[in-house]
Amino acid sequence: MAKDFTSREENYSEWYNDIVTRADLAENSAVRGCMVIKPYGYAIWEKMQAALDKMFKDTGHQNAYFPLFIPKSFFSKEASHVEGFAKECAVVTHYRLKNNPDGSGIIVDDSAKLEEELIVRPTSETIIWNTYKGWIQSYRDLPILVNQWANVVRWEMRTRLFLRTAEFLWQEGHTAHATKEEAEAEARKMLDVYADFAENFMAMPVIKGTKTPNERFAGALDTYCIEAMMQDGRALQAGTSHFLGQNFAKAFDVTFLSKENKLEYVWASSWGVSTRLMGALIMTHSDDFGLVLPPKLAPVQVVIVPIYKTDEQLKEISQKAEEIKCKLESLGISVKYDGRDSQKPGWKFTEYEFKGVPVRLAIGPRDMENGTVEVCRRDTREKSVHGQDELNMLIPQLLEDIQDGLFERAKKLREENTVRIDTWDDFKSAIESNKFVMAHWDGSGETEDKIKEETKATIRAIPFDTVSEDGKCVYSGKPSARRVLFAKAY
């Protein structure tokens, strides 16, 4: 374990905070509840963003941008939507400041009050559907497949870097369709995109399913989700996709002339993931030696560290290191050579280990004589010695092995900590042990609320892949047709 670094068993929450700050991912800002994403953390987010952006465009979507400010009246048009977000909204009431006449500083100019208050967007359905009204007249204008990369504000009282902040970065897709079937298919398709990204880029296994009415997005008819298990056994909602029906089209009077020459309301979906994925990445893979990154999302996939005593040795090693670097980069691998003389090799080893660089190469005078290099993989911390001429074949395969190995390790953890439960006492015990629990539920919101009140567990998803199975609700004893996923969550 790194010096002065909290272990997972000692304090999981503090361990998480230590990684975020000491790996230079983010820090708290001067604005309460908001964070500064530092360059290394933002580089990881950019890798996520680039991969997702390509996946969106490959499925026919285009990027656009909509205003940060939303007129307050827009929120009142969809009742369940405003109810869902009212307590989290930041409101702009004035547009000007002035010097205090008593010379004590700056104050709000009371004469500059807005005629209508503006909401700093917590999500963009309302402003976007008001805009779509001008874009859609006929079935020929559909579908609209738009995505937006943006920041949003939800006034959280208890915040935590990446996992829950007052302002965060995300993408939000907003699509418009001529039929219910198209909109539902879009919502399910984008959930599959999220699951693909989570598993194949983040190396994070997820469970796909439907949210219960209690957990549904405000204004949606159905919310689909991907849920992942963190190393402490808690669940984290990693992405959501919503079938909005015609709710927002009706609220903003967005209609189109169909092929049958009938005026109909448009059908809609929306979907999004956020910088919360950074928190998921940390908690899925990292260990007591720091951050662990899957190679596909690592800003630096390979770091080369020289070991030397004289300037002449450094010069010779640097030439070889640059040669190796160029060859690996020609294969599309991101490589950093750290030839700084201000830090010792041991310090660099610890630094790059803590930052989760997947592969470290070390070259010393003896390696120069033997034509070898020491290779250390971050996931297992195993070291081995290989010929320098082997690296072009070795490193790509090693990165692939690390990527696959991280996924399998996380999947194994989830499987070992997922249980099927049929009695209330066993349920409480399993939840207390931070297990994923597959149990019967009678389908009522009242039962769902009581379980949450008594155990702090929520229904994370009604998994798509669960089969019909007659049983009795683990809490009420009433009939149930299938099991659902319960867990404590972030």
SULKABEL-V508087 format. One record per helix or strand of 2 or more residues. SS is the DSSP state (A for helix, B for strand). FROM is the first residue (numbers start at 1). LEN is the number of residues. Records with the same first field share a line. If there is no record, write none. Layout:
# SULKABEL-V508087
SS=FROM-LEN  FROM-LEN
This chain:
# SULKABEL-V508087
A=12-11  39-20  72-4  79-10  110-3  125-11  139-3  180-21  213-3  247-5  276-10  295-3  311-19  345-10  365-6  388-29  424-9  445-11
B=26-3  35-3  62-2  69-3  90-5  97-3  106-3  113-8  144-10  167-11  207-4  222-8  235-11  255-3  263-3  267-8  302-5  335-4  359-5  372-6  383-5  418-3  436-5  458-6  471-2  479-2  483-5
